Amino acid sequence: MDGTIKISELLKFILYLLGIGVGVYLVLLFKNLAKITKDISAVLSENKDSIDKTISDIPLITANVNEITSDFKETLEEISPDISGITRNVNYITEDASDITSSVNKITKTVSKGAEDVGEAVGVLKDTVEETATSVKGSIDNISKYIEIGSEIFKTIKEYIGKKK
């Protein structure tokens, strides 16, 4: 039995094999994606109360940060308009608070959109909550440092004014 194989037949055979390989790969990929989605759903179910509490606390934290920032800025303006360095730091804190507010808005939009695509929303929600928590923690640390600095400067100015009289 002598037979010749044409190059086109060989290429078709190779393409069929590649198609089968890609099909098997896609089946495995979708199987793994289904498992990952199931695992993420389980983690979310187990931690739903914690996630809900964290998300519900973010507006309160943001409101507290905004209130502290506002009060601090007013105090500095009353003490002296010449303390431009401290005023610049308060502006940085205000920008951080705006960033936090923006992150909270993103989380709110992400949570309401979550029903559309469970796998995607879970990833976005997790990342956003982590970023926001990190940002809030950093901002709170910065606010604390700025308040300490402002407090020290206020005391120094108060002592200076007291010594002048």
N, C-alpha and C positions, 0 to 999 in steps of 0.2 A: 504494500500500500504506500505508494509514493504520493505525497501531497505537498503542495506549496502553500505557504502562508503569505498572504499579501500584507504589505505594511499597513494598509488601512484597516485590515482585519485585526492585526496585532494592536494597533492604536485603539480601536474600539474595545478590544478585550481589556486593555490596560485602563481605559476610561471606565468601563463597567466595574472593574476591581476597585478603582479609586472611588467611584460612586457608592459602592457597597461599604467601603471603609468609612467614608464620610457619614453615611447613614448610621452605621454602628456607633460612630463617635457622637453623633447628634442624640441618639437614643441614650447613651451613657451620660451625656451632658444634661439632658432633660431629667434623667433619673436623679442625678446629683443635685440639680437645682430644686427638684421637688423635695428632696431630703433636707436641703438647707432651709428652704422655706418652712418646712414642717418644724425643724429645730428652732428657727427664729420665732415662729408662732408660739411654740411651747415656752420659750424664754419670756416672750412678751406676756403670755398668759400668767406665768408664775410671778412676774414682776409688775403686773398691771397697776396694782395699788401704789407701789413706789413711784412708778413713772407718772401716774396721774397726780400724786402729791407733789412731785418735783415740778411738773408743768404748772400746777395751780399756785405754787409758791413763787414762781418767777415774777409775775406781775407785782406781787407784794414787795419782793426784794428790789425790783426796779423802781417802784414808787419810793421806797425808803432811800435808795441811792439818790434819786432825783431830789427828794426833800432835803437830804443832808447837803447835797451839792448847792442847792439854792440858799440854804441858811448860811453855809460857809462863805459863799460869795458875798452875801449882804454884810456879814461881819467884817470881811476884809475891806469892803468899800467904806464902811463906817470908820475903820481904824485909820487908814491912810491911802489916798489915791496914788502915792508915790511908790507903793510896793508892787511894782509891775511884775516882778518875777513870780510872786505868789499868785497874782491874778492870772498869769499865763498858766500856772499849774491848775488852777480852778477850771480854766477853759479846757484843759486836757481831760479833766475829770468829767466835765459836761459832755465832751465828745465821746468818752468811754460809755457814759450813761446812754447816749443816743445810740451807740453801737449795740448796747445790751437791749434797748427797746426794739431796735431793728431785728435783732436775733429772736426776741420773743415773738414779734410779728411773723417771722419766717416759720417758727415752730407752730404757731397757731394755724397758719395756712397749710403747713405740712400735715398737721393732725387732721384737719377737716378734709383734706384731699386723700387721706390714707385709705379710704374704702376703695378707691379706683384701682390701685395696684399694690397689693399687700407686701409683696417682696421688696419693691422699690421704696415704699413709704416707710417700712421698718428700718431699712438702712439709713434713709435720710433723717428719720426721727432720732435714731440712736446717735448719729454723728452730730446732729444739731444740738441735742441735749448735752452731749459731752463738751462741745465747743462753748455753749452758753454757760455751762457750769464752770468751765475753766475761765471764761471771760468774767463771769460774776465774781469768782474767787479772786482773780487778779485785780479787778476793779475795787473790790472791798478792801483788799490789802493796800492798794494805792490810796484809797480814800482815807484809810486809817493813818497812813504815813503822812498824807497832806494835812490831815486834821492835827496830828502831833506837831508838824512843822509850823502850821498856822498858830497853834496854841502857844508854842515856844516864842514865836515872833510877837504875838499879841502880849505875852507876859513881858518880853523884853521892852517893847514899846511902852507898855504901861509903867514899868519900872523907870524907864528913861523919862517919861513925862512926870512921874512922881518925884524924881530927883531934881528936875528943872524947877519945880514949884518950891 
